[in-house]
Amino acid sequence: MEKEPADLPTVLAYEIEQRIESGYDVAAVQAQLDADHGEMTVTRARLLLDQMAELKQSAEWPYHEPSTKAEIEAELPPTRIRSRGQRPIGAAELRDRIEAAWLGRCAGNCLGKPVENGEHWTPERLRSYLEQTHNYPIRDYVTRLDPMPEGYVLNPCWTQTTKGRITCVPRDDDLDYTLLGLHLLETKGFDFTTADVAAEWLLRLPYHLTYTAERATYRNLVNGVDPSVAAVMDNPYREWIGAQIRGDVFGYVCAGRPRDAALMAFEDAALSHVGNGIYGEMWAAALVAAAFTAGTLREAVEESINHVPQRTRLVEALTWAVWVRDSKVGWDDALTQLRERYGRYHWVHTINNAAACVLALLYAEDDYTRAIGLTVQAGLDTDSNGATVGSVAGAFVGRGGLPRHWTSPFADTLRSGLYGFDRSSIRDVAQRTFALARTYSSQRVLHP
């Protein structure tokens, strides 16, 4: 593959944001930028990036956000023998719920795809458009109006993802990574390493179908950077949502074992992310795993928070979202508070999107349609959040809780950009996932 250089001025701009969000004082760098009067060259950007790499985090920073596995494990609360509300699950029910989780993820992702642009599709614009299509609150896929009213722009994928036009599950990175994780577990086993993830990316994942942190990491790998440090070189997106979208398959395989799912997800996340970027994938994997055996979606949410380092901005955001629900404010007020508190983050950051997912799950009242509908109505990264919440709610309700209008258009066909995986059968990948889950569970019984 031809090496592609990073756009260093863009990297610099986002790196400044990342440093500020992480408790670093960038005043000296900002002063130099001001002195340059907006003029920026690649050489100048490189110099300033190197300067920021030497900055020290403020001693008054109130969070502790490690990135190594040992440090992360030291920050996790002890696991409980049986979580509150957790119930046993038999083989037939597990098979059913795994397929529902796959289908739920596909549907939630497809629902959010035509309106994926957090800068354009704010909650207010989403509500205005959805009301014009008589689909607010969301009960079905997004409809494209013809002609489109002025001021509303759907993503080009609307030709495949809007109501009446869906003939399969369209390709998306949120689903490519789920398939890649399945293949990784089948070929490398449950003790796969971050280096194994890197090798699979280079073999099966097209570079131009990667984005933000994944693209920066891929570029680093191609340029010979070791997987152990590929996440931190010219990668200002290292706490964005990219890892969080990759954790669900580990939750499927570790159904009912959220701590195992979280630690498995760490090995995947560490390739491209640090800090809250890693925790986002650990949290998503634990949340999905907990949903298989939880008594309510709220219980799954509460359990998932126990599998993330506690002195972190992510846990602060997740527990804040639970507090908002308990304060009994309406949904619209909850979204307003979300924006006021976390609007400083980019619309594809981990922290604000994870909080939006939790709000949707808590306000959904254990209903699948409400869960994915509220998630998309929240804006931000609508397709990624729809996919995550779709997995969780699907695993929770099972096949019988998935209304057919969400899944019947798929014709059991999942498109993918992964080499060797296009037009996968959803039933087949669910069966393969179930086989892995059974194997993992049996190994845990023998070697707890």
C-alpha angles and dihedrals in degrees: 000000000000112000114248117204120229119251092245099188089055091044089052093052093052092041090059089054091047092051093048091049090050098053103265126138107233096171094116092053092044090052090055090049091052090050090054089059093224096307112133134177130184090250092051092047090051091052094050093046090053090050092053091051087066096052120116124224115249114268087224094058103128098209134078109210112168124180105199119093095236093051092045093050090050089058096051121101116243114274119248122233090233123003121230109275094010115141134187118264126207128218097260093048091046091053090050094048094047091055089046090051091053092046092044091052092049093050095046091049093048091048092055100041101084091052100040104134115096093194093056104027102058118169088259095052091044092053092047093051095042091051089055088055092046090241103115119144087034113255100154143015119304115276121219112225117220111240097025111231116247115271097030123099123181120203115264089251088074088100088070104027109045127092113287094016101072112107099156139353103292120227116272136160090238088065098035089063092048090055092044090052090051091051091046092055092046094051105030101029132226093304095060118150136224088254089057089054090052092051092051092050092054093046102044112012118084111229094224091056091062125088142195110335094011093052093048090049093046089052090051092050092051089050090057100260112153114251090238092068102023091104096063106045113098090331111129089164093069094118096042125109099272096103094041090064091056102057105077099087090059088055090052093052093043094045109173092009105089096167091055090048092051094050092046089051090053092069090055097043096047091068093070109009145051135198113349090008089064093042090054092062092042090051095047092049092048092046092053092046091050093050092066093066105019122117092221137007088250090059090052090052093048091048093049092058089063091066099060127076104272103218093063140107090243094058089045089055094045094049090045089056090052089050091052091054091048090052086066096228117155123262095258091051090049090056091048090053090047091055094045093051102037105019090110090074123086112261091251097048119124099236103054093041093050090051090050090052092052092049091051093049093048095047093044095079091219094301119132098212093048091048098056092034094055090044093057092042087059091067120208112102095356100176096045093046091043089054095049095046089042090057093048096045092042092053089048100049100033125212092307091059095054111092108229096234088071096054110023095079091061096075088208090288127129117188118212141179091213115113107258097006108083116126094016118177110247090212090052096050089046090052091049090049090050091052090053091047091052092048092048093048092050091050090051090052091052095041109023 
